[in-house]
């Protein structure tokens, strides 16, 4: 049976809101280039046996398309409103795993030339150049990477950077991370000169999302879910909030996302008292974040009071691929389906 604390909903939300601290993220200067991470933490996480009682929740049917021929040059509208002509996509500087996952699904992973450190995608980890990438990244650092196309993934972080890159003669397209996954898939594909394939992939992702929504609607089980991340809030562990990709996916799959209920945006820190008050029935963590936490011991150490919650008492910790939970991308539909089925399979309260 799923358990819950006997707290009034209004009081719970107030307590959680007070305990959550909005996450701005500590700025870090770009590191230029560095050798790829040979440890491949995401690969290790995917193949490592989980602690007893834990569950790996992962979709196996992420849409892909192969054998494509790009038609360039192509002119597209960047999400910052600018018209951008892409003439060469052979060396892509990618802003995040959400963008890279689409590039991989299109069979163009080898064109990812530069990617953020600690990428959860194979193409990102194998990129010839890797770097620290955040809102403070400067135009000189990106230009020094010598890419042919910059694909940013955030209007908040990359609008000004993209403007300066264009001024220096480099094609720069921003794909906002807050939009639905199918729209993102279409826009990335269009920028790479394979718009038709992008439309087909987006339709498959949408169909999966619709199926997950139907499963959730037919279920009478709607567990309280807390998605923990090892990064954010100045380096402290955080909880997925209202406008995070995972927060939206959890809701679509039939769960009640803790951060969304509190009305918190992005990823935010949650106090030990807030964890108890939230009373999650399920703890979600991604493969990459589990490695960053330091495995099972690190997760419990980051939030000691987790074990006092219904999820902790039941040892109900579910591990998902980063690109199926943490990023709105081509794997979102597959991840939503897997999560919806797992949530619906839980016993009724």
C-alpha positions as CSV (number, residue, x, y, z in Angstrom):
1,X,0.0,0.0,0.0
2,X,1.2,3.6,-0.7
3,X,1.5,5.7,2.4
4,X,1.1,9.4,2.8
5,X,1.5,11.8,5.7
6,X,-1.6,13.1,7.3
7,X,-1.0,16.8,6.4
8,X,-3.5,19.2,4.8
9,X,-2.7,19.9,1.2
10,X,-2.5,23.7,1.8
11,X,-0.2,23.4,4.8
12,X,2.0,20.9,3.0
13,X,2.5,23.2,0.0
14,X,3.3,26.2,2.3
15,X,5.8,24.1,4.2
16,X,7.5,22.9,1.1
17,X,7.6,26.3,-0.5
18,X,9.3,27.7,2.6
19,X,11.8,24.9,2.5
20,X,12.6,25.2,-1.2
21,X,15.2,27.7,-2.3
22,X,15.1,28.9,-5.9
23,X,18.0,27.6,-7.9
24,X,20.0,30.1,-9.8
25,X,23.1,28.0,-10.2
26,X,26.6,29.1,-9.3
27,X,28.2,30.6,-12.5
28,X,31.4,28.9,-13.6
29,X,33.8,30.3,-16.1
30,X,34.1,28.3,-19.4
31,X,37.0,25.9,-19.3
32,X,37.7,26.0,-23.0
33,X,38.4,22.5,-24.1
34,X,39.3,19.4,-22.1
35,X,40.0,15.8,-22.7
36,X,36.8,13.7,-22.9
37,X,35.7,12.0,-19.7
38,X,37.1,8.5,-20.1
39,X,35.1,7.2,-17.1
40,X,31.9,7.5,-19.0
41,X,29.8,7.6,-15.8
42,X,26.5,7.3,-17.7
43,X,27.6,4.1,-19.4
44,X,28.7,2.7,-16.1
45,X,25.5,3.6,-14.4
46,X,23.4,1.9,-17.1
47,X,25.3,-1.4,-16.7
48,X,25.8,-1.4,-13.0
49,X,23.5,-3.5,-10.9
50,X,21.2,-1.5,-8.7
51,X,20.9,-1.9,-4.9
52,X,18.4,-4.6,-3.9
53,X,14.8,-3.4,-4.2
54,X,15.6,-0.5,-6.6
55,X,14.1,-0.4,-10.1
56,X,15.5,0.7,-13.4
57,X,12.8,2.4,-15.4
58,X,13.7,2.9,-19.0
59,X,12.0,2.9,-22.4
60,X,13.5,0.7,-25.1
61,X,11.8,2.3,-28.1
62,X,13.4,5.7,-28.6
63,X,12.6,6.8,-32.2
64,X,15.5,6.9,-34.6
65,X,16.1,7.7,-38.3
66,X,19.1,6.6,-40.3
67,X,20.6,7.0,-43.8
68,X,19.6,10.6,-44.1
69,X,21.1,13.1,-46.5
70,X,21.1,16.7,-45.3
71,X,20.1,19.4,-47.7
72,X,22.1,22.5,-46.9
73,X,22.1,25.5,-46.8
74,X,18.9,25.9,-45.0
75,X,17.4,29.0,-43.3
76,X,15.5,28.4,-40.1
77,X,14.0,30.6,-37.4
78,X,15.9,30.4,-34.1
79,X,13.8,30.5,-31.0
80,X,15.2,34.0,-30.2
81,X,13.4,35.2,-33.3
82,X,16.3,35.5,-35.7
83,X,16.5,34.0,-39.2
84,X,19.7,31.9,-39.4
85,X,21.2,30.3,-42.5
86,X,23.0,27.0,-41.8
87,X,25.6,26.2,-44.5
88,X,27.7,23.6,-42.7
89,X,26.7,21.3,-39.8
90,X,29.8,19.1,-39.8
91,X,31.2,20.5,-36.5
92,X,28.3,21.2,-34.1
93,X,28.9,22.9,-30.8
94,X,25.9,21.6,-28.8
95,X,24.4,23.3,-25.8
96,X,23.1,20.2,-24.0
97,X,22.1,16.6,-24.0
98,X,18.5,17.4,-25.2
99,X,19.9,18.7,-28.5
100,X,22.6,16.0,-28.8
101,X,20.0,13.2,-28.2
102,X,18.1,14.5,-31.3
103,X,21.3,14.6,-33.3
104,X,22.0,11.0,-32.4
105,X,18.5,9.9,-33.2
106,X,19.0,11.4,-36.7
107,X,22.1,9.3,-37.2
108,X,24.4,12.4,-37.1
109,X,26.1,11.9,-33.7
110,X,29.6,12.0,-35.3
111,X,28.9,15.7,-36.2
112,X,28.8,16.7,-32.5
113,X,32.2,18.4,-32.3
114,X,31.9,20.1,-28.9
115,X,29.7,19.2,-25.9
116,X,29.3,20.1,-22.2
117,X,31.4,18.1,-19.7
118,X,29.7,15.1,-18.0
119,X,27.4,14.6,-20.9
120,X,24.9,11.8,-20.6
121,X,24.9,11.1,-24.3
122,X,27.4,8.9,-26.2
123,X,27.9,11.5,-28.9
124,X,28.5,14.2,-26.2
125,X,31.1,12.1,-24.4
126,X,32.8,11.2,-27.6
127,X,32.9,14.7,-28.9
128,X,36.5,15.8,-29.8
129,X,36.1,18.9,-27.5
130,X,34.3,19.2,-24.2
131,X,33.9,22.2,-22.0
132,X,32.1,23.8,-19.1
133,X,29.0,25.4,-20.5
134,X,26.6,27.7,-18.6
135,X,25.1,31.2,-18.7
136,X,28.6,32.9,-18.3
137,X,30.1,31.2,-21.4
138,X,31.8,33.8,-23.5
139,X,31.8,34.2,-27.3
140,X,35.6,34.0,-27.5
141,X,35.5,30.6,-25.8
142,X,32.9,29.2,-28.2
143,X,34.6,30.7,-31.3
144,X,37.9,29.1,-30.2
145,X,36.2,25.7,-30.5
146,X,36.1,26.2,-34.2
147,X,32.7,24.8,-34.8
148,X,30.6,25.4,-37.9
149,X,27.2,25.5,-36.1
150,X,26.2,26.5,-32.6
151,X,23.0,24.8,-31.3
152,X,22.1,26.3,-28.0
153,X,19.4,24.9,-25.8
154,X,18.2,27.8,-23.6
155,X,16.8,31.2,-24.4
156,X,17.9,32.3,-20.9
157,X,21.5,31.3,-21.3
158,X,22.2,31.4,-25.0
159,X,20.3,34.3,-26.6
160,X,23.0,36.9,-26.0
161,X,25.8,34.4,-26.9
162,X,24.0,33.4,-30.1
163,X,23.7,37.1,-31.1
164,X,27.4,37.7,-30.6
165,X,28.4,34.5,-32.5
166,X,26.3,35.6,-35.5
167,X,28.0,38.9,-35.3
168,X,31.3,37.1,-35.6
169,X,30.1,35.1,-38.6
170,X,29.2,31.8,-37.0
171,X,25.7,30.2,-37.5
172,X,23.9,30.0,-34.2
173,X,20.5,28.5,-33.6
174,X,18.8,28.5,-30.2
175,X,16.3,25.7,-29.4
176,X,14.6,26.7,-26.2
177,X,14.6,23.9,-23.6
178,X,11.2,24.8,-22.1
179,X,9.2,23.8,-25.2
180,X,7.5,20.4,-25.8
181,X,9.8,17.6,-26.9
182,X,8.2,17.1,-30.4
183,X,8.7,20.8,-31.2
184,X,12.4,20.6,-30.2
185,X,12.9,17.5,-32.3
186,X,11.5,19.2,-35.4
187,X,13.5,22.4,-34.9
188,X,16.8,20.6,-34.4
189,X,16.2,18.4,-37.5
190,X,15.3,21.5,-39.6
191,X,18.5,23.2,-38.6
192,X,20.5,20.2,-39.8
193,X,18.8,20.1,-43.1
194,X,16.6,17.0,-42.5
195,X,13.3,18.6,-41.7
196,X,11.2,15.8,-43.0
197,X,12.9,13.2,-40.8
198,X,12.4,15.5,-37.9
199,X,8.7,15.7,-38.5
200,X,8.4,11.9,-38.6
201,X,10.4,11.5,-35.4
202,X,8.4,14.2,-33.6
203,X,5.2,12.4,-34.6
204,X,6.5,9.2,-33.0
205,X,7.5,11.0,-29.8
206,X,4.0,12.7,-29.6
207,X,2.3,9.3,-30.1
208,X,4.3,7.9,-27.2
209,X,3.5,10.9,-25.0
210,X,-0.2,10.5,-25.9
211,X,-0.1,6.8,-25.0
212,X,1.5,7.6,-21.7
213,X,-1.2,10.2,-21.0
214,X,-3.9,7.6,-21.7
215,X,-2.3,5.1,-19.3
216,X,-2.2,7.8,-16.6
217,X,-5.8,8.8,-17.2
218,X,-7.0,5.2,-16.9
219,X,-5.1,4.6,-13.6
220,X,-6.4,5.3,-10.2
221,X,-2.9,5.4,-8.8
222,X,-1.2,8.8,-8.7
223,X,1.8,8.6,-6.5
224,X,3.8,11.5,-5.1
225,X,7.1,11.6,-6.8
226,X,10.4,13.4,-6.0
227,X,13.0,13.7,-8.6
228,X,16.4,14.4,-7.0
229,X,19.3,15.9,-9.0
230,X,23.0,16.0,-7.8
231,X,23.5,19.4,-9.4
232,X,22.2,22.9,-9.2
233,X,21.6,25.4,-6.4
234,X,25.3,26.3,-6.3
235,X,26.3,22.7,-6.4
236,X,23.9,21.4,-3.8
237,X,21.4,18.5,-4.4
238,X,18.1,19.8,-5.8
239,X,14.5,18.8,-6.5
240,X,12.9,19.1,-10.0
241,X,10.4,22.0,-10.1
242,X,7.5,23.1,-12.1
243,X,9.1,24.0,-15.4
244,X,11.7,21.3,-15.5
245,X,11.4,18.6,-18.2
246,X,11.2,15.9,-15.5
247,X,8.5,17.7,-13.6
248,X,6.3,17.9,-16.6
249,X,7.0,14.3,-17.6
250,X,6.1,13.0,-14.1
251,X,2.8,14.8,-14.2
252,X,2.1,13.5,-17.7
253,X,2.9,10.0,-16.6
254,X,0.4,10.2,-13.7
255,X,2.6,11.2,-10.8
256,X,2.3,14.2,-8.5
257,X,5.6,16.0,-8.8
258,X,6.8,17.4,-5.5
259,X,8.4,20.5,-6.9
260,X,5.4,21.3,-9.2
261,X,3.0,21.0,-6.2
262,X,5.1,23.6,-4.4
263,X,5.1,25.9,-7.4
264,X,8.8,26.0,-7.6
265,X,10.6,26.6,-10.9
266,X,13.6,24.8,-12.4
267,X,15.7,22.9,-9.9
268,X,15.7,24.0,-6.2
269,X,17.2,22.9,-2.9
270,X,14.9,21.2,-0.5
271,X,15.6,21.0,3.3
272,X,15.5,17.8,5.2
273,X,12.3,18.9,6.9
274,X,10.9,19.7,3.4
275,X,11.7,16.2,2.3
276,X,9.7,14.7,5.2
277,X,6.8,17.1,4.6
278,X,6.7,16.2,0.9
279,X,6.1,12.5,1.8
280,X,7.1,11.1,-1.6
281,X,5.9,7.6,-2.6
282,X,8.6,7.3,-5.3
283,X,12.2,8.6,-5.4
284,X,13.4,9.2,-9.0
285,X,17.1,9.7,-9.9
286,X,18.8,9.6,-13.3
287,X,21.8,7.3,-14.1
288,X,24.2,10.1,-14.4
289,X,23.1,11.8,-11.2
290,X,23.3,8.6,-9.2
291,X,27.0,8.4,-10.2
292,X,27.5,12.0,-9.2
293,X,25.8,11.4,-5.8
294,X,28.3,8.5,-5.3
295,X,25.8,5.7,-5.6
296,X,23.3,4.5,-2.9
297,X,25.3,5.8,0.1
298,X,25.7,9.2,-1.5
299,X,22.0,9.5,-2.2
300,X,21.0,8.8,1.4
301,X,23.8,11.1,2.6
302,X,22.6,14.0,0.5
303,X,19.1,13.7,1.9
304,X,19.2,11.8,5.3
305,X,15.5,12.2,5.9
306,X,14.6,10.4,2.7
307,X,14.4,7.2,4.7
308,X,11.7,8.7,6.9
309,X,9.4,9.1,3.9
310,X,7.0,6.5,2.4
311,X,9.4,6.0,-0.5
312,X,12.4,5.7,1.7
313,X,10.7,3.3,4.1
314,X,9.7,1.1,1.1
315,X,13.1,1.5,-0.5
316,X,11.3,2.6,-3.7
317,X,14.0,4.3,-5.7
318,X,13.7,4.3,-9.5
319,X,16.6,5.0,-11.8
320,X,16.0,6.4,-15.3
321,X,18.2,7.4,-18.3
322,X,19.0,11.1,-18.2
323,X,17.8,11.7,-21.7
324,X,14.4,10.0,-20.9
325,X,13.7,12.1,-17.8
326,X,15.8,15.1,-17.3
327,X,15.7,16.5,-20.9
328,X,12.8,17.1,-23.1
329,X,14.0,15.4,-26.2
330,X,13.5,12.5,-28.6
331,X,13.6,10.0,-25.7
332,X,10.8,11.8,-23.7
333,X,8.0,9.7,-25.1
334,X,9.7,6.5,-24.5
335,X,10.6,7.6,-20.9
336,X,7.1,8.8,-20.3
337,X,5.6,5.4,-21.4
338,X,8.0,3.5,-19.1
339,X,7.3,5.7,-16.1
340,X,3.5,5.7,-16.7
341,X,3.5,1.9,-16.8
342,X,5.6,1.7,-13.6
343,X,3.4,4.2,-11.7
344,X,0.2,2.5,-12.8
345,X,1.6,-0.9,-11.6
346,X,1.9,0.4,-8.0
347,X,-0.7,-0.8,-5.5
348,X,-3.7,1.5,-4.9
349,X,-3.6,3.6,-1.8
